Amino acid sequence: MVAAELGWVRTGVFRSKTYWTSMAICVGFMVGVDGWMSKLSAPIVIYDEAHTSGIRFPWDIPTEEFLYAFAMLTIPVLVWEHDNQRLAQTAVGSSR
């Protein structure tokens, strides 16, 4: 996803203050909810340790959860921005 943005899509979303603000808000809520759901003392969600790195931070959240959330939040933004830029170019081209 990062490679797609930097090498192909090139929307500039990673330079956007709005994007990083929205990511911070989502991560803030994610830490609270995922920390509560995956706490080792009384887990609601149980991860198979054979399928994770075993690193949990903070509050027993597997680090893979952050990578997954980053991808799931970023992919729709990239598609949205890419389509908007393409439509804007089409509109400019058709008005000439």
Secondary structure per residue as TSV (DSSP state, phi and psi in degrees):
chain	resnum	aa	ss	phi	psi
A	1	M	-	360.0	-44.5
A	2	V	H	-66.3	-42.4
A	3	A	H	-62.9	-39.3
A	4	A	H	-62.9	-42.2
A	5	E	I	-66.4	-46.3
A	6	L	I	-76.5	-28.3
A	7	G	I	-105.6	-25.3
A	8	W	I	-126.5	-60.1
A	9	V	I	-68.7	-48.7
A	10	R	-	50.6	56.4
A	11	T	-	-83.5	-20.9
A	12	G	-	83.3	11.4
A	13	V	G	-62.4	-31.2
A	14	F	G	-71.7	-11.0
A	15	R	G	-98.1	3.6
A	16	S	-	-90.4	125.8
A	17	K	H	-63.4	-36.1
A	18	T	H	-62.5	-43.3
A	19	Y	H	-60.4	-50.1
A	20	W	H	-68.9	-31.3
A	21	T	H	-65.1	-44.8
A	22	S	H	-65.4	-36.8
A	23	M	H	-64.5	-41.0
A	24	A	H	-63.2	-41.2
A	25	I	H	-62.6	-46.2
A	26	C	H	-63.9	-42.6
A	27	V	H	-65.8	-37.3
A	28	G	H	-58.3	-46.4
A	29	F	H	-70.2	-36.9
A	30	M	H	-62.5	-41.8
A	31	V	H	-60.9	-44.4
A	32	G	H	-64.6	-49.1
A	33	V	H	-71.9	-50.6
A	34	D	H	-66.6	-34.6
A	35	G	H	-62.1	-40.5
A	36	W	H	-70.2	-39.7
A	37	M	H	-76.0	-26.9
A	38	S	H	-112.1	10.9
A	39	K	-	-58.0	135.0
A	40	L	T	-68.2	-22.5
A	41	S	T	-72.0	-31.4
A	42	A	S	-157.4	72.5
A	43	P	-	-72.9	143.1
A	44	I	S	-93.8	-38.9
A	45	V	S	-108.7	129.1
A	46	I	-	-114.2	124.4
A	47	Y	-	-98.2	138.4
A	48	D	-	-75.3	112.9
A	49	E	G	-60.9	-22.0
A	50	A	G	-68.4	-18.2
A	51	H	G	-110.0	12.3
A	52	T	S	-129.5	168.9
A	53	S	-	-74.3	-18.0
A	54	G	S	89.2	-7.2
A	55	I	-	-87.3	124.9
A	56	R	B	-126.0	124.3
A	57	F	-	-158.8	145.2
A	58	P	S	-78.4	168.3
A	59	W	T	49.5	46.8
A	60	D	T	66.7	22.5
A	61	I	-	-86.1	124.5
A	62	P	B	-61.4	136.7
A	63	T	H	-61.2	-27.3
A	64	E	H	-61.3	-26.6
A	65	E	H	-61.9	-36.0
A	66	F	H	-70.1	-39.6
A	67	L	H	-65.1	-42.3
A	68	Y	H	-61.3	-47.6
A	69	A	H	-63.2	-41.5
A	70	F	H	-58.1	-46.3
A	71	A	H	-65.6	-45.9
A	72	M	H	-68.4	-26.7
A	73	L	H	-86.3	-30.5
A	74	T	H	-83.9	-38.5
A	75	I	H	-56.7	-48.9
A	76	P	H	-62.9	-34.2
A	77	V	H	-65.8	-43.0
A	78	L	H	-62.8	-44.3
A	79	V	H	-63.2	-45.5
A	80	W	H	-59.0	-50.4
A	81	E	H	-65.8	-40.8
A	82	H	H	-61.2	-46.9
A	83	D	H	-63.7	-41.5
A	84	N	H	-62.5	-42.2
A	85	Q	H	-66.3	-39.6
A	86	R	H	-65.8	-42.7
A	87	L	H	-65.4	-37.4
A	88	A	H	-65.5	-40.4
A	89	Q	H	-66.1	-38.4
A	90	T	H	-64.9	-41.8
A	91	A	H	-65.9	-39.7
A	92	V	H	-66.5	-42.0
A	93	G	H	-65.7	-35.6
A	94	S	H	-79.9	-17.3
A	95	S	T	-85.5	-5.4
A	96	R	-	-86.4	360.0
